[in-house]
Amino acid sequence: ETGVTQTPRHLVMGMTNKKSLKCEQHLGHNAMYWYKQSAKKPLELMFVYSLEERVENNSVPSRFSPECPNSSHLFLHLHTLQPEDSALYLCASSQDHLSYEQYFGPGTRLTVT
Amino acid sequence: KNQVEQSPQSLIILEGKNCTLQCNYTVSPFSNLRWYKQDTGRGPVSLTIMTFSENTKSNGRYTATLDADTKQSSLHITASQLSDSASYICVVSVGGNEKLTFGTGTRLTIIP
């Protein structure tokens, strides 16, 4: 295991639902990331947090709302999603946000119906 | 535009055989290149990280090469095992800000 956990591992939600994805890292890292992985597309960086401050937001729709209450936890709040948001959502952490090495969690497989 | 292209998109080989995966990039300036292995339903796990001055780096049966002049990298897998079945993702880091550019991956399937 990489030291990064994500829950839930699978999630099916309707377009009117509100749900949250959770990520926790046990590595003592200062930076955390959300990525979206769609079939046959490269990983897309969504958000970057460094020491609980958001340092990057890559034009992500407002229906995705991140929250980083401390350096070990990261959430992604979801509401009024679209079917095209169905994907694998990966969390990662690194020592700092310019660090070479990112450690990924197992991901949450999200299906929007 | 910074891009990373991988080939082939998918590959099927017999257990015990060798294979080579390719990665071409246009990222500039270059900082480092990594190969990740991603098992189905799991997150990517780093196999190797190569900087500008490194030509070859091995990690067990995995050997990565880097040609910074031609902007190409390869990942060679020796004596493949069923557990090598996974997607292999090439990731290049931009010098200065360390932003990552991801390839779409090669899906490798090892059959007995």
Contacts between the chains, C-beta under 8 A, distances in Angstrom:
chain1	res1	chain2	res2	distance
A	2	B	43	6.7
A	2	B	45	6.5
A	4	B	43	7.2
A	9	B	41	8.0
A	40	B	9	7.9
A	40	B	104	6.1
A	41	B	104	6.4
A	42	B	4	7.3
A	42	B	101	7.7
A	42	B	102	3.9
A	42	B	103	6.2
A	42	B	104	5.3
A	42	B	105	8.0
A	43	B	44	7.9
A	43	B	89	7.5
A	43	B	102	4.4
A	45	B	100	7.1
A	90	B	43	5.3
A	90	B	44	7.6
A	91	B	43	8.0
A	92	B	43	7.4
A	98	B	97	7.3
A	98	B	98	4.6
A	99	B	98	7.6
A	100	B	32	6.1
A	100	B	34	7.8
A	100	B	49	5.9
A	100	B	93	7.0
A	100	B	98	7.3
A	101	B	46	6.3
A	101	B	49	7.0
A	102	B	46	7.9
A	102	B	100	7.7
A	103	B	46	7.9
A	104	B	36	8.0
A	104	B	43	3.2
A	104	B	44	5.0
A	104	B	45	7.1
A	105	B	43	5.2
A	106	B	41	7.0
A	106	B	42	5.1
A	106	B	43	5.1
A	107	B	41	7.5
A	107	B	42	7.2
A	107	B	43	5.4
A	109	B	41	7.4
